Amino acid sequence: MLRALTRLLRGEGFEVCAHSSAVGFLEAWQPEGTACLVLDVGMPGMDGLDLQRRLLFRGTALPIVFLTGCGDIP
């Protein structure tokens, strides 16, 4: 899913920095410039909601689009 979404967004002209984990994002993220996060609610380790809380705790309010591959609709 990460690769497919990365290709889709790049194909639409967006600059994309993809990370397979929240920890990887936090290690690489540079807080300058304009950004929007596309987060999976169910990432391994620290999930998307935990990452959002950690960013807010740091005083960072990035726009976030949450996605999930785990539907709960029968």
PQR file with spaces between the fields and no chain letter, atoms N, CA, C, O and H, PARSE charges and radii, in Angstrom:
ATOM       1  N    MET     1       0.827   -1.190    0.000 -0.4000 1.5000
ATOM       2  CA   MET     1       0.000    0.000    0.000 -0.0000 2.0000
ATOM       3  C    MET     1       0.871    1.254    0.000  0.5500 1.7000
ATOM       4  O    MET     1       0.570    2.225   -0.695 -0.5500 1.4000
ATOM       5  N    LEU     2       1.957    1.230    0.785 -0.4000 1.5000
ATOM       6  CA   LEU     2       2.858    2.386    0.857 -0.0000 2.0000
ATOM       7  C    LEU     2       3.430    2.720   -0.520  0.5500 1.7000
ATOM       8  O    LEU     2       3.443    3.884   -0.921 -0.5500 1.4000
ATOM       9  H    LEU     2       2.202    0.441    1.350  0.4000 1.0000
ATOM      10  N    ARG     3       3.897    1.713   -1.236 -0.4000 1.5000
ATOM      11  CA   ARG     3       4.474    1.969   -2.567 -0.0000 2.0000
ATOM      12  C    ARG     3       3.422    2.466   -3.547  0.5500 1.7000
ATOM      13  O    ARG     3       3.685    3.377   -4.332 -0.5500 1.4000
ATOM      14  H    ARG     3       3.886    0.768   -0.910  0.4000 1.0000
ATOM      15  N    ALA     4       2.232    1.872   -3.507 -0.4000 1.5000
ATOM      16  CA   ALA     4       1.173    2.285   -4.424 -0.0000 2.0000
ATOM      17  C    ALA     4       0.754    3.731   -4.175  0.5500 1.7000
ATOM      18  O    ALA     4       0.588    4.500   -5.122 -0.5500 1.4000
ATOM      19  H    ALA     4       2.019    1.132   -2.869  0.4000 1.0000
ATOM      20  N    LEU     5       0.583    4.101   -2.924 -0.4000 1.5000
ATOM      21  CA   LEU     5       0.188    5.469   -2.591 -0.0000 2.0000
ATOM      22  C    LEU     5       1.300    6.457   -2.938  0.5500 1.7000
ATOM      23  O    LEU     5       1.026    7.564   -3.401 -0.5500 1.4000
ATOM      24  H    LEU     5       0.717    3.476   -2.155  0.4000 1.0000
ATOM      25  N    THR     6       2.541    6.063   -2.719 -0.4000 1.5000
ATOM      26  CA   THR     6       3.678    6.910   -3.086 -0.0000 2.0000
ATOM      27  C    THR     6       3.691    7.172   -4.581  0.5500 1.7000
ATOM      28  O    THR     6       3.858    8.314   -5.009 -0.5500 1.4000
ATOM      29  H    THR     6       2.763    5.164   -2.343  0.4000 1.0000
ATOM      30  N    ARG     7       3.516    6.123   -5.382 -0.4000 1.5000
ATOM      31  CA   ARG     7       3.493    6.284   -6.845 -0.0000 2.0000
ATOM      32  C    ARG     7       2.331    7.170   -7.283  0.5500 1.7000
ATOM      33  O    ARG     7       2.493    8.034   -8.145 -0.5500 1.4000
ATOM      34  H    ARG     7       3.381    5.195   -5.034  0.4000 1.0000
ATOM      35  N    LEU     8       1.163    6.953   -6.689 -0.4000 1.5000
ATOM      36  CA   LEU     8      -0.018    7.745   -7.038 -0.0000 2.0000
ATOM      37  C    LEU     8       0.212    9.234   -6.772  0.5500 1.7000
ATOM      38  O    LEU     8      -0.047   10.070   -7.637 -0.5500 1.4000
ATOM      39  H    LEU     8       1.031    6.252   -5.988  0.4000 1.0000
ATOM      40  N    LEU     9       0.696    9.558   -5.579 -0.4000 1.5000
ATOM      41  CA   LEU     9       0.907   10.962   -5.221 -0.0000 2.0000
ATOM      42  C    LEU     9       2.010   11.605   -6.056  0.5500 1.7000
ATOM      43  O    LEU     9       1.877   12.755   -6.475 -0.5500 1.4000
ATOM      44  H    LEU     9       0.907    8.879   -4.876  0.4000 1.0000
ATOM      45  N    ARG    10       3.087   10.880   -6.297 -0.4000 1.5000
ATOM      46  CA   ARG    10       4.155   11.419   -7.154 -0.0000 2.0000
ATOM      47  C    ARG    10       3.641   11.643   -8.568  0.5500 1.7000
ATOM      48  O    ARG    10       3.990   12.632   -9.211 -0.5500 1.4000
ATOM      49  H    ARG    10       3.194    9.946   -5.956  0.4000 1.0000
ATOM      50  N    GLY    11       2.814   10.724   -9.050 -0.4000 1.5000
ATOM      51  CA   GLY    11       2.234   10.864  -10.380 -0.0000 2.0000
ATOM      52  C    GLY    11       1.357   12.099  -10.515  0.5500 1.7000
ATOM      53  O    GLY    11       1.176   12.627  -11.613 -0.5500 1.4000
ATOM      54  H    GLY    11       2.531    9.920   -8.527  0.4000 1.0000
ATOM      55  N    GLU    12       0.816   12.554   -9.394 -0.4000 1.5000
ATOM      56  CA   GLU    12       0.006   13.773   -9.381 -0.0000 2.0000
ATOM      57  C    GLU    12       0.835   15.026   -9.119  0.5500 1.7000
ATOM      58  O    GLU    12       0.291   16.125   -9.011 -0.5500 1.4000
ATOM      59  H    GLU    12       0.963   12.125   -8.503  0.4000 1.0000
ATOM      60  N    GLY    13       2.164   14.858   -9.015 -0.4000 1.5000
ATOM      61  CA   GLY    13       3.063   16.001   -8.879 -0.0000 2.0000
ATOM      62  C    GLY    13       3.458   16.372   -7.465  0.5500 1.7000
ATOM      63  O    GLY    13       4.092   17.406   -7.255 -0.5500 1.4000
ATOM      64  H    GLY    13       2.606   13.965   -9.103  0.4000 1.0000
ATOM      65  N    PHE    14       3.093   15.542   -6.482 -0.4000 1.5000
ATOM      66  CA   PHE    14       3.463   15.836   -5.094 -0.0000 2.0000
ATOM      67  C    PHE    14       4.859   15.319   -4.790  0.5500 1.7000
ATOM      68  O    PHE    14       5.264   14.273   -5.300 -0.5500 1.4000
ATOM      69  H    PHE    14       2.578   14.702   -6.653  0.4000 1.0000
ATOM      70  N    GLU    15       5.588   16.043   -3.967 -0.4000 1.5000
ATOM      71  CA   GLU    15       6.860   15.552   -3.444 -0.0000 2.0000
ATOM      72  C    GLU    15       6.526   14.627   -2.285  0.5500 1.7000
ATOM      73  O    GLU    15       5.806   15.022   -1.368 -0.5500 1.4000
ATOM      74  H    GLU    15       5.259   16.892   -3.554  0.4000 1.0000
ATOM      75  N    VAL    16       7.035   13.412   -2.314 -0.4000 1.5000
ATOM      76  CA   VAL    16       6.669   12.404   -1.324 -0.0000 2.0000
ATOM      77  C    VAL    16       7.910   11.873   -0.631  0.5500 1.7000
ATOM      78  O    VAL    16       8.901   11.541   -1.280 -0.5500 1.4000
ATOM      79  H    VAL    16       7.620   13.091   -3.059  0.4000 1.0000
ATOM      80  N    CYS    17       7.849   11.794    0.693 -0.4000 1.5000
ATOM      81  CA   CYS    17       8.861   11.121    1.504 -0.0000 2.0000
ATOM      82  C    CYS    17       8.134   10.015    2.259  0.5500 1.7000
ATOM      83  O    CYS    17       7.391   10.282    3.204 -0.5500 1.4000
ATOM      84  H    CYS    17       7.044   12.064    1.221  0.4000 1.0000
ATOM      85  N    ALA    18       8.350    8.785    1.842 -0.4000 1.5000
ATOM      86  CA   ALA    18       7.628    7.655    2.431 -0.0000 2.0000
ATOM      87  C    ALA    18       8.464    6.994    3.520  0.5500 1.7000
ATOM      88  O    ALA    18       9.680    6.850    3.394 -0.5500 1.4000
ATOM      89  H    ALA    18       8.954    8.569    1.075  0.4000 1.0000
ATOM      90  N    HIS    19       7.788    6.600    4.587 -0.4000 1.5000
ATOM      91  CA   HIS    19       8.435    5.912    5.708 -0.0000 2.0000
ATOM      92  C    HIS    19       7.581    4.712    6.094  0.5500 1.7000
ATOM      93  O    HIS    19       6.353    4.794    6.107 -0.5500 1.4000
ATOM      94  H    HIS    19       6.800    6.717    4.690  0.4000 1.0000
ATOM      95  N    SER    20       8.226    3.615    6.404 -0.4000 1.5000
ATOM      96  CA   SER    20       7.480    2.394    6.737 -0.0000 2.0000
ATOM      97  C    SER    20       7.102    2.323    8.210  0.5500 1.7000
ATOM      98  O    SER    20       6.414    1.393    8.633 -0.5500 1.4000
ATOM      99  H    SER    20       9.223    3.548    6.394  0.4000 1.0000
ATOM     100  N    SER    21       7.549    3.304    8.995 -0.4000 1.5000
ATOM     101  CA   SER    21       7.179    3.314   10.417 -0.0000 2.0000
ATOM     102  C    SER    21       7.140    4.745   10.935  0.5500 1.7000
ATOM     103  O    SER    21       7.724    5.655   10.348 -0.5500 1.4000
ATOM     104  H    SER    21       8.107    4.059    8.652  0.4000 1.0000
ATOM     105  N    ALA    22       6.439    4.919   12.047 -0.4000 1.5000
ATOM     106  CA   ALA    22       6.373    6.236   12.692 -0.0000 2.0000
ATOM     107  C    ALA    22       7.747    6.651   13.208  0.5500 1.7000
ATOM     108  O    ALA    22       8.129    7.817   13.109 -0.5500 1.4000
ATOM     109  H    ALA    22       5.964    4.180   12.524  0.4000 1.0000
ATOM     110  N    VAL    23       8.479    5.700   13.751 -0.4000 1.5000
ATOM     111  CA   VAL    23       9.823    5.989   14.265 -0.0000 2.0000
ATOM     112  C    VAL    23      10.723    6.462   13.123  0.5500 1.7000
ATOM     113  O    VAL    23      11.486    7.415   13.284 -0.5500 1.4000
ATOM     114  H    VAL    23       8.169    4.753   13.831  0.4000 1.0000
ATOM     115  N    GLY    24      10.634    5.795   11.972 -0.4000 1.5000
ATOM     116  CA   GLY    24      11.419    6.214   10.809 -0.0000 2.0000
ATOM     117  C    GLY    24      11.082    7.630   10.382  0.5500 1.7000
ATOM     118  O    GLY    24      11.971    8.403   10.024 -0.5500 1.4000
ATOM     119  H    GLY    24      10.014    5.021   11.842  0.4000 1.0000
ATOM     120  N    PHE    25       9.799    7.977   10.416 -0.4000 1.5000
ATOM     121  CA   PHE    25       9.384    9.344   10.092 -0.0000 2.0000
ATOM     122  C    PHE    25       9.985   10.335   11.081  0.5500 1.7000
ATOM     123  O    PHE    25      10.562   11.344   10.676 -0.5500 1.4000
ATOM     124  H    PHE    25       9.077    7.349   10.707  0.4000 1.0000
ATOM     125  N    LEU    26       9.853   10.055   12.376 -0.4000 1.5000
ATOM     126  CA   LEU    26      10.352   10.983   13.396 -0.0000 2.0000
ATOM     127  C    LEU    26      11.861   11.184   13.290  0.5500 1.7000
ATOM     128  O    LEU    26      12.356   12.283   13.541 -0.5500 1.4000
ATOM     129  H    LEU    26       9.384    9.235   12.705  0.4000 1.0000
ATOM     130  N    GLU    27      12.592   10.144   12.923 -0.4000 1.5000
ATOM     131  CA   GLU    27      14.044   10.258   12.785 -0.0000 2.0000
ATOM     132  C    GLU    27      14.434   11.110   11.582  0.5500 1.7000
ATOM     133  O    GLU    27      15.454   11.798   11.621 -0.5500 1.4000
ATOM     134  H    GLU    27      12.190    9.251   12.719  0.4000 1.0000
ATOM     135  N    ALA    28      13.640   11.074   10.516 -0.4000 1.5000
ATOM     136  CA   ALA    28      13.993   11.763    9.276 -0.0000 2.0000
ATOM     137  C    ALA    28      13.337   13.126    9.106  0.5500 1.7000
ATOM     138  O    ALA    28      13.806   13.933    8.303 -0.5500 1.4000
ATOM     139  H    ALA    28      12.812   10.514   10.485  0.4000 1.0000
ATOM     140  N    TRP    29      12.269   13.400    9.840 -0.4000 1.5000
ATOM     141  CA   TRP    29      11.465   14.591    9.599 -0.0000 2.0000
ATOM     142  C    TRP    29      12.214   15.877    9.929  0.5500 1.7000
ATOM     143  O    TRP    29      12.833   16.013   10.984 -0.5500 1.4000
ATOM     144  H    TRP    29      11.888   12.745   10.492  0.4000 1.0000
ATOM     145  N    GLN    30      12.134   16.825    8.978 -0.4000 1.5000
ATOM     146  CA   GLN    30      12.674   18.169    9.155 -0.0000 2.0000
ATOM     147  C    GLN    30      11.475   19.119    9.227  0.5500 1.7000
ATOM     148  O    GLN    30      10.725   19.217    8.256 -0.5500 1.4000
ATOM     149  H    GLN    30      11.631   16.714    8.121  0.4000 1.0000
ATOM     150  N    PRO    31      11.272   19.818   10.340 -0.5600 1.5000
ATOM     151  CA   PRO    31      10.038   20.582   10.545  0.2800 2.0000
ATOM     152  C    PRO    31       9.890   21.885    9.763  0.5500 1.7000
ATOM     153  O    PRO    31       8.993   22.669   10.074 -0.5500 1.4000
ATOM     154  N    GLU    32      10.721   22.148    8.770 -0.4000 1.5000
ATOM     155  CA   GLU    32      10.517   23.368    7.994 -0.0000 2.0000
ATOM     156  C    GLU    32       9.765   23.046    6.711  0.5500 1.7000
ATOM     157  O    GLU    32       9.788   21.912    6.232 -0.5500 1.4000
ATOM     158  H    GLU    32      11.450   21.511    8.517  0.4000 1.0000
ATOM     159  N    GLY    33       9.114   24.033    6.174 -0.4000 1.5000
ATOM     160  CA   GLY    33       8.390   23.855    4.925 -0.0000 2.0000
ATOM     161  C    GLY    33       6.948   23.435    5.132  0.5500 1.7000
ATOM     162  O    GLY    33       6.473   23.284    6.258 -0.5500 1.4000
ATOM     163  H    GLY    33       9.095   24.954    6.563  0.4000 1.0000
ATOM     164  N    THR    34       6.271   23.253    4.021 -0.4000 1.5000
ATOM     165  CA   THR    34       4.871   22.861    4.021 -0.0000 2.0000
ATOM     166  C    THR    34       4.784   21.352    3.916  0.5500 1.7000
ATOM     167  O    THR    34       5.497   20.734    3.125 -0.5500 1.4000
ATOM     168  H    THR    34       6.657   23.375    3.106  0.4000 1.0000
ATOM     169  N    ALA    35       3.905   20.757    4.718 -0.4000 1.5000
ATOM     170  CA   ALA    35       3.784   19.298    4.697 -0.0000 2.0000
ATOM     171  C    ALA    35       2.391   18.868    5.123  0.5500 1.7000
ATOM     172  O    ALA    35       1.661   19.607    5.784 -0.5500 1.4000
ATOM     173  H    ALA    35       3.325   21.258    5.360  0.4000 1.0000
ATOM     174  N    CYS    36       2.053   17.676    4.734 -0.4000 1.5000
ATOM     175  CA   CYS    36       0.822   17.013    5.146 -0.0000 2.0000
ATOM     176  C    CYS    36       1.171   15.546    5.338  0.5500 1.7000
ATOM     177  O    CYS    36       1.864   14.960    4.507 -0.5500 1.4000
ATOM     178  H    CYS    36       2.646   17.075    4.198  0.4000 1.0000
ATOM     179  N    LEU    37       0.702   14.954    6.413 -0.4000 1.5000
ATOM     180  CA   LEU    37       0.968   13.540    6.669 -0.0000 2.0000
ATOM     181  C    LEU    37      -0.202   12.696    6.206  0.5500 1.7000
ATOM     182  O    LEU    37      -1.361   13.061    6.401 -0.5500 1.4000
ATOM     183  H    LEU    37       0.138   15.431    7.088  0.4000 1.0000
ATOM     184  N    VAL    38       0.107   11.572    5.597 -0.4000 1.5000
ATOM     185  CA   VAL    38      -0.885   10.549    5.295 -0.0000 2.0000
ATOM     186  C    VAL    38      -0.477    9.360    6.146  0.5500 1.7000
ATOM     187  O    VAL    38       0.543    8.720    5.889 -0.5500 1.4000
ATOM     188  H    VAL    38       1.048   11.276    5.439  0.4000 1.0000
ATOM     189  N    LEU    39      -1.289    9.066    7.175 -0.4000 1.5000
ATOM     190  CA   LEU    39      -0.921    8.052    8.158 -0.0000 2.0000
ATOM     191  C    LEU    39      -1.879    6.874    8.150  0.5500 1.7000
ATOM     192  O    LEU    39      -3.089    7.029    7.985 -0.5500 1.4000
ATOM     193  H    LEU    39      -2.118    9.586    7.384  0.4000 1.0000
ATOM     194  N    ASP    40      -1.305    5.695    8.332 -0.4000 1.5000
ATOM     195  CA   ASP    40      -2.105    4.497    8.531 -0.0000 2.0000
ATOM     196  C    ASP    40      -2.419    4.407   10.020  0.5500 1.7000
ATOM     197  O    ASP    40      -1.525    4.527   10.857 -0.5500 1.4000
ATOM     198  H    ASP    40      -0.322    5.569    8.467  0.4000 1.0000
ATOM     199  N    VAL    41      -3.663    4.201   10.339 -0.4000 1.5000
ATOM     200  CA   VAL    41      -4.055    4.075   11.744 -0.0000 2.0000
ATOM     201  C    VAL    41      -3.356    2.873   12.378  0.5500 1.7000
ATOM     202  O    VAL    41      -2.995    2.921   13.554 -0.5500 1.4000
ATOM     203  H    VAL    41      -4.389    4.103    9.659  0.4000 1.0000
ATOM     204  N    GLY    42      -3.162    1.806   11.620 -0.4000 1.5000
ATOM     205  CA   GLY    42      -2.630    0.566   12.190 -0.0000 2.0000
ATOM     206  C    GLY    42      -1.198    0.260   11.806  0.5500 1.7000
ATOM     207  O    GLY    42      -0.897   -0.886   11.473 -0.5500 1.4000
ATOM     208  H    GLY    42      -3.455    1.767   10.665  0.4000 1.0000
ATOM     209  N    MET    43      -0.295    1.241   11.838 -0.4000 1.5000
ATOM     210  CA   MET    43       1.115    0.971   11.533 -0.0000 2.0000
ATOM     211  C    MET    43       1.707    0.071   12.610  0.5500 1.7000
ATOM     212  O    MET    43       1.252    0.087   13.754 -0.5500 1.4000
ATOM     213  H    MET    43      -0.540    2.172   12.108  0.4000 1.0000
ATOM     214  N    PRO    44       2.722   -0.715   12.249 -0.5600 1.5000
ATOM     215  CA   PRO    44       3.390   -1.552   13.255  0.2800 2.0000
ATOM     216  C    PRO    44       4.134   -0.682   14.264  0.5500 1.7000
ATOM     217  O    PRO    44       4.626    0.392   13.919 -0.5500 1.4000
ATOM     218  N    GLY    45       4.213   -1.138   15.487 -0.4000 1.5000
ATOM     219  CA   GLY    45       4.880   -0.356   16.530 -0.0000 2.0000
ATOM     220  C    GLY    45       4.004    0.803   16.944  0.5500 1.7000
ATOM     221  O    GLY    45       2.878    0.609   17.403 -0.5500 1.4000
ATOM     222  H    GLY    45       3.813   -2.010   15.767  0.4000 1.0000
ATOM     223  N    MET    46       4.520    2.014   16.783 -0.4000 1.5000
ATOM     224  CA   MET    46       3.750    3.213   17.099 -0.0000 2.0000
ATOM     225  C    MET    46       2.727    3.433   15.984  0.5500 1.7000
ATOM     226  O    MET    46       3.110    3.600   14.826 -0.5500 1.4000
ATOM     227  H    MET    46       5.434    2.172   16.410  0.4000 1.0000
ATOM     228  N    ASP    47       1.431    3.435   16.313 -0.4000 1.5000
ATOM     229  CA   ASP    47       0.422    3.604   15.269 -0.0000 2.0000
ATOM     230  C    ASP    47       0.224    5.080   14.929  0.5500 1.7000
ATOM     231  O    ASP    47       0.827    5.955   15.551 -0.5500 1.4000
ATOM     232  H    ASP    47       1.120    3.300   17.254  0.4000 1.0000
ATOM     233  N    GLY    48      -0.625    5.348   13.935 -0.4000 1.5000
ATOM     234  CA   GLY    48      -0.841    6.708   13.471 -0.0000 2.0000
ATOM     235  C    GLY    48      -1.384    7.648   14.532  0.5500 1.7000
ATOM     236  O    GLY    48      -1.001    8.817   14.583 -0.5500 1.4000
ATOM     237  H    GLY    48      -1.114    4.637   13.430  0.4000 1.0000
ATOM     238  N    LEU    49      -2.274    7.146   15.382 -0.4000 1.5000
ATOM     239  CA   LEU    49      -2.821    7.991   16.450 -0.0000 2.0000
ATOM     240  C    LEU    49      -1.764    8.342   17.484  0.5500 1.7000
ATOM     241  O    LEU    49      -1.737    9.461   17.998 -0.5500 1.4000
ATOM     242  H    LEU    49      -2.584    6.196   15.341  0.4000 1.0000
ATOM     243  N    ASP    50      -0.886    7.378   17.793 -0.4000 1.5000
ATOM     244  CA   ASP    50       0.212    7.659   18.723 -0.0000 2.0000
ATOM     245  C    ASP    50       1.172    8.695   18.132  0.5500 1.7000
ATOM     246  O    ASP    50       1.654    9.578   18.841 -0.5500 1.4000
ATOM     247  H    ASP    50      -0.908    6.470   17.376  0.4000 1.0000
ATOM     248  N    LEU    51       1.441    8.580   16.845 -0.4000 1.5000
ATOM     249  CA   LEU    51       2.315    9.554   16.192 -0.0000 2.0000
ATOM     250  C    LEU    51       1.687   10.947   16.236  0.5500 1.7000
ATOM     251  O    LEU    51       2.379   11.929   16.505 -0.5500 1.4000
ATOM     252  H    LEU    51       1.049    7.862   16.269  0.4000 1.0000
ATOM     253  N    GLN    52       0.399   11.038   15.978 -0.4000 1.5000
ATOM     254  CA   GLN    52      -0.289   12.332   16.054 -0.0000 2.0000
ATOM     255  C    GLN    52      -0.143   12.922   17.457  0.5500 1.7000
ATOM     256  O    GLN    52       0.167   14.106   17.595 -0.5500 1.4000
ATOM     257  H    GLN    52      -0.163   10.240   15.759  0.4000 1.0000
ATOM     258  N    ARG    53      -0.360   12.121   18.489 -0.4000 1.5000
ATOM     259  CA   ARG    53      -0.223   12.605   19.875 -0.0000 2.0000
ATOM     260  C    ARG    53       1.194   13.091   20.152  0.5500 1.7000
ATOM     261  O    ARG    53       1.387   14.131   20.781 -0.5500 1.4000
ATOM     262  H    ARG    53      -0.612   11.160   18.376  0.4000 1.0000
ATOM     263  N    ARG    54       2.175   12.342   19.686 -0.4000 1.5000
ATOM     264  CA   ARG    54       3.573   12.726   19.924 -0.0000 2.0000
ATOM     265  C    ARG    54       3.889   14.050   19.227  0.5500 1.7000
ATOM     266  O    ARG    54       4.575   14.899   19.796 -0.5500 1.4000
ATOM     267  H    ARG    54       2.018   11.497   19.175  0.4000 1.0000
ATOM     268  N    LEU    55       3.401   14.229   18.015 -0.4000 1.5000
ATOM     269  CA   LEU    55       3.648   15.490   17.313 -0.0000 2.0000
ATOM     270  C    LEU    55       2.968   16.657   18.021  0.5500 1.7000
ATOM     271  O    LEU    55       3.558   17.730   18.152 -0.5500 1.4000
ATOM     272  H    LEU    55       2.843   13.540   17.552  0.4000 1.0000
ATOM     273  N    LEU    56       1.735   16.458   18.477 -0.4000 1.5000
ATOM     274  CA   LEU    56       1.045   17.520   19.214 -0.0000 2.0000
ATOM     275  C    LEU    56       1.764   17.852   20.513  0.5500 1.7000
ATOM     276  O    LEU    56       1.847   19.020   20.892 -0.5500 1.4000
ATOM     277  H    LEU    56       1.256   15.587   18.370  0.4000 1.0000
ATOM     278  N    PHE    57       2.285   16.839   21.201 -0.4000 1.5000
ATOM     279  CA   PHE    57       3.047   17.050   22.436 -0.0000 2.0000
ATOM     280  C    PHE    57       4.278   17.918   22.172  0.5500 1.7000
ATOM     281  O    PHE    57       4.683   18.711   23.022 -0.5500 1.4000
ATOM     282  H    PHE    57       2.217   15.890   20.893  0.4000 1.0000
ATOM     283  N    ARG    58       4.864   17.758   20.989 -0.4000 1.5000
ATOM     284  CA   ARG    58       6.032   18.560   20.596 -0.0000 2.0000
ATOM     285  C    ARG    58       5.639   19.955   20.110  0.5500 1.7000
ATOM     286  O    ARG    58       6.505   20.787   19.839 -0.5500 1.4000
ATOM     287  H    ARG    58       4.535   17.114   20.299  0.4000 1.0000
ATOM     288  N    GLY    59       4.342   20.209   20.000 -0.4000 1.5000
ATOM     289  CA   GLY    59       3.885   21.511   19.528 -0.0000 2.0000
ATOM     290  C    GLY    59       3.790   21.600   18.019  0.5500 1.7000
ATOM     291  O    GLY    59       3.728   22.698   17.466 -0.5500 1.4000
ATOM     292  H    GLY    59       3.638   19.534   20.219  0.4000 1.0000
ATOM     293  N    THR    60       3.777   20.464   17.346 -0.4000 1.5000
ATOM     294  CA   THR    60       3.700   20.418   15.893 -0.0000 2.0000
ATOM     295  C    THR    60       2.289   20.053   15.476  0.5500 1.7000
ATOM     296  O    THR    60       1.775   19.002   15.860 -0.5500 1.4000
ATOM     297  H    THR    60       3.827   19.572   17.795  0.4000 1.0000
ATOM     298  N    ALA    61       1.668   20.909   14.697 -0.4000 1.5000
ATOM     299  CA   ALA    61       0.302   20.653   14.246 -0.0000 2.0000
ATOM     300  C    ALA    61       0.293   20.549   12.726  0.5500 1.7000
ATOM     301  O    ALA    61      -0.043   21.513   12.038 -0.5500 1.4000
ATOM     302  H    ALA    61       2.085   21.762   14.385  0.4000 1.0000
ATOM     303  N    LEU    62       0.656   19.397   12.208 -0.4000 1.5000
ATOM     304  CA   LEU    62       0.616   19.155   10.769 -0.0000 2.0000
ATOM     305  C    LEU    62      -0.772   18.663   10.369  0.5500 1.7000
ATOM     306  O    LEU    62      -1.419   17.955   11.140 -0.5500 1.4000
ATOM     307  H    LEU    62       0.929   18.614   12.767  0.4000 1.0000
ATOM     308  N    PRO    63      -1.236   19.028    9.179 -0.5600 1.5000
ATOM     309  CA   PRO    63      -2.475   18.412    8.701  0.2800 2.0000
ATOM     310  C    PRO    63      -2.235   16.918    8.496  0.5500 1.7000
ATOM     311  O    PRO    63      -1.178   16.520    8.007 -0.5500 1.4000
ATOM     312  N    ILE    64      -3.209   16.094    8.867 -0.4000 1.5000
ATOM     313  CA   ILE    64      -3.062   14.642    8.767 -0.0000 2.0000
ATOM     314  C    ILE    64      -4.295   14.049    8.091  0.5500 1.7000
ATOM     315  O    ILE    64      -5.433   14.380    8.424 -0.5500 1.4000
ATOM     316  H    ILE    64      -4.068   16.417    9.264  0.4000 1.0000
ATOM     317  N    VAL    65      -4.035   13.164    7.133 -0.4000 1.5000
ATOM     318  CA   VAL    65      -5.077   12.358    6.517 -0.0000 2.0000
ATOM     319  C    VAL    65      -4.850   10.940    7.039  0.5500 1.7000
ATOM     320  O    VAL    65      -3.793   10.354    6.805 -0.5500 1.4000
ATOM     321  H    VAL    65      -3.110   12.895    6.862  0.4000 1.0000
ATOM     322  N    PHE    66      -5.839   10.390    7.743 -0.4000 1.5000
ATOM     323  CA   PHE    66      -5.727    9.027    8.274 -0.0000 2.0000
ATOM     324  C    PHE    66      -6.340    8.044    7.294  0.5500 1.7000
ATOM     325  O    PHE    66      -7.420    8.280    6.752 -0.5500 1.4000
ATOM     326  H    PHE    66      -6.698   10.866    7.933  0.4000 1.0000
ATOM     327  N    LEU    67      -5.641    6.941    7.072 -0.4000 1.5000
ATOM     328  CA   LEU    67      -6.126    5.832    6.257 -0.0000 2.0000
ATOM     329  C    LEU    67      -6.046    4.570    7.088  0.5500 1.7000
ATOM     330  O    LEU    67      -5.331    4.516    8.088 -0.5500 1.4000
ATOM     331  H    LEU    67      -4.763    6.749    7.512  0.4000 1.0000
ATOM     332  N    THR    68      -6.778    3.563    6.671 -0.4000 1.5000
ATOM     333  CA   THR    68      -6.626    2.251    7.293 -0.0000 2.0000
ATOM     334  C    THR    68      -6.982    1.166    6.292  0.5500 1.7000
ATOM     335  O    THR    68      -7.905    1.322    5.492 -0.5500 1.4000
ATOM     336  H    THR    68      -7.359    3.607    5.858  0.4000 1.0000
ATOM     337  N    GLY    69      -6.261    0.092    6.342 -0.4000 1.5000
ATOM     338  CA   GLY    69      -6.561   -1.060    5.507 -0.0000 2.0000
ATOM     339  C    GLY    69      -7.414   -2.073    6.245  0.5500 1.7000
ATOM     340  O    GLY    69      -7.769   -3.112    5.688 -0.5500 1.4000
ATOM     341  H    GLY    69      -5.511   -0.035    6.992  0.4000 1.0000
ATOM     342  N    CYS    70      -7.742   -1.783    7.484 -0.4000 1.5000
ATOM     343  CA   CYS    70      -8.525   -2.685    8.318 -0.0000 2.0000
ATOM     344  C    CYS    70      -9.923   -2.129    8.489  0.5500 1.7000
ATOM     345  O    CYS    70     -10.177   -1.325    9.387 -0.5500 1.4000
ATOM     346  H    CYS    70      -7.453   -0.939    7.936  0.4000 1.0000
ATOM     347  N    GLY    71     -10.820   -2.556    7.631 -0.4000 1.5000
ATOM     348  CA   GLY    71     -12.202   -2.089    7.740 -0.0000 2.0000
ATOM     349  C    GLY    71     -12.970   -2.864    8.782  0.5500 1.7000
ATOM     350  O    GLY    71     -12.690   -4.039    9.022 -0.5500 1.4000
ATOM     351  H    GLY    71     -10.614   -3.209    6.902  0.4000 1.0000
ATOM     352  N    ASP    72     -13.924   -2.224    9.393 -0.4000 1.5000
ATOM     353  CA   ASP    72     -14.760   -2.916   10.383 -0.0000 2.0000
ATOM     354  C    ASP    72     -16.232   -2.942    9.946  0.5500 1.7000
ATOM     355  O    ASP    72     -17.139   -3.148   10.753 -0.5500 1.4000
ATOM     356  H    ASP    72     -14.151   -1.270    9.198  0.4000 1.0000
ATOM     357  N    ILE    73     -16.432   -2.728    8.645 -0.4000 1.5000
ATOM     358  CA   ILE    73     -17.793   -2.806    8.105 -0.0000 2.0000
ATOM     359  C    ILE    73     -17.980   -4.200    7.503  0.5500 1.7000
ATOM     360  O    ILE    73     -17.212   -4.597    6.627 -0.5500 1.4000
ATOM     361  H    ILE    73     -15.695   -2.561    7.990  0.4000 1.0000
ATOM     362  N    PRO    74     -18.978   -4.939    7.956 -0.5600 1.5000
ATOM     363  CA   PRO    74     -19.161   -6.310    7.453  0.2800 2.0000
ATOM     364  C    PRO    74     -19.427   -6.342    5.942  0.5500 1.7000
ATOM     365  O    PRO    74     -19.602   -7.418    5.369 -0.5500 1.4000
